[in-house]
Amino acid sequence: MTKVFFVRHAEPNYNNHDDSQRELSLQGLANRKLVTQFLADKQIDIVISSPFKRAVDTVADFAENNGLAIEIVDAFRERKVDSCWIENFSEFTKRQWNDFTYKLSDGECLKEVQERNICALEAMLKKYPGKNIAICSHGTALSTVINYFDKSFGYDDFEKIKRIMPWIVEFVFDENAKCTGINKYNVI
């Protein structure tokens, strides 16, 4: 059995519009301790993160406290929306959830995000069978992973977790890498 704990990063500083370098807010820095506490008794063997600063910083405290290196996997990054800041993000998000192939000219559709994340997850399951893995990722990316295994998870569910940061979802896989369970945890 392999357990994967997907951690949605803690609250970022929304004043920084550089998606890859957006740091955690002061609240996010405090709340990452909740991630450390939650993972403390999960016998985590491997810590993986999106390359985005807010994701790495969310699991850095746990990794450091447990003497674990953070493996950066680019495929777990958040979706690329476009090359510019989107003012009406809620409308854009709803349209993407209603049409998994919808994207802006320089962005990714949710189908592409889902395929990228599932491919990376499958590679991690193959690389680390029987391990407990923590993967720090992002709200939309994680939501597409949930949707892959549970098609009932959609836009309304995404809206419910939109402001929950950090948020942790445990996926349980059998020896054939088949998902046998999904558990969601609010840690704040």
N, C-alpha and C positions, 0 to 999 in steps of 0.2 A: 504494500500500500504506500502510495506517495501522497503527501498533503502539501498543497500549495496555498499559502496565505497571501492573497493579493492585498496590498496595502494601498489605499488611495492616499496620496500625499496630504500633509497638513495644510492649513490655510496659507496661501501665498500672498505676497504683497502685490495687489492689483494695480498699484501705481506704476509698476515696472511692466511695460508692454513687450519686453523682449522675452518671448515664450521660453526659450531654452535657458536663459539666465535669471528668470524670475525667482527670487529668493523667498523664503518663508517670512510671513509677518511675525510680529512679536508674539501674537497668539499662537501662530503655527509653531514657532520655536518651543513654546511652552507645551503645546499639545503633542509634540513628537514624543514626549515622555510617556504619554498614554500608549503609544505604539510599543515603546520599550517594555512597559509593564504588561501589556497584553501578550506580547510574544515571549515573555520571560520563561513561561513554563511549557512552551510548545516544542521544545527540543529541536530548534531550528538548526539545520546543518549548513545551509547555503543562503546567502543574502544577495539578491539581484536587484538592480534598479534601472529604471529609465535613465538616460544620461542627463535629463533636465535637472537643474540645481535643486528645485523644490522637492523632487522625489529623492534624490541622493541624501539631502539634508534630513528628510523625514526618517530615514532608517539608519543614519550615521550614528546616532546615539546608541541604538540597540547593537549595531555591529561592533562599535568600539567597546562597549561594555562586555561583550561576549567574545572578543578576540577574533571576530570574523571579518574577512575582507568583503568589500562590496563589488560584485561582478557587474559591470555595466553592459547592458544589452540594449543596443539602439532601437531594436524593434519594439520595445515596450514603451517608447515615447508616446506622447499625446498626438492626436491627429493634427495635421497641418490644416488650418482653416483657410488661410489665404496669406498673401504677403503684406496685408495691411490689417489694422485693427477693425473689428466688426462692431459697430455701435448697437445694432438690434440683434444681439446674440441669441435671445430666446426664440425669435422668429426663425432664424437660421437653423438653430438646433432642432426645432420642431419639424422643419422641412426635411432635414437630414434623416430623422427617425421615421418620417412618413415615406421616405424614398431613400433606401440604403445606397443608391447609386448617385444621389445628388451631391454635387460639390461645386465650389467656386473655381474660377479659372486656374488658380495656383494652389489649390488645396486638395485634400483627400476626402473621398466619400466614406461613409461608415463601413461599407463592404470592404474597402481596401484596408481600413484600420483593423477590422475584425480579422481579415485574412492574415495580415502582418503579425498581429498579436497571437493568433492561434498557431501559426507556423512557429513562432518563437517559443510558445508554451510547449508545443509538441517536442521541440528540440531539447528543452530543459527537462522534460519528462524522460526522454531517451538518455540524456546525459547523466541525470541524477535519479535513477529509479530507486524507490524505497526510501527516499530522503524526505525531510521536512524542509520546505523551501519558502522563504519570504521574498516576494517580488513587489517592489514599490513602483506604482504606476499612476495612472491618471483617471479621472472620473469617466470620461467618454471611452477611453481605451478599455478600462475595466468593464464598463457597461456592455460593450460589444462582446467581451469574453463571456459574460453571464448570458447574454442573448444567444450566443452560439450553442450553449448547453441547455438553455431554458428559453425557448422561443416566446414564452409569455412575458418575458421581461422586455418592456418597450419604453416609449417616450414618457408615459405617466410615472413609471418606476424611476426613470432617470431624473425626472423633475423632483421626485421625493428625496433623492440623495444628493441633489445638485449642490447644496450648501453644507453637506456633512463631510467634514474634513478634520481629522483623518477618518477613514472608514475601512473596514477589513472584511474580506470575503474569503472563506475557506472552501477550497475545492478538494475533494477526496477522489483519488484515482486508484483503480485496482491494478494488478500486475500487468494487465494488457493496456494500460493507459486509458481505460474507459472511465469517464466521470461517473461516480456512484453517489455523490452527494455535494450539495452546496449549502453552506451556512453563512449567514450575514451577521456582522457584529457592529453595533454602534459603540464606539469607545469613548465618545464625549458625552 
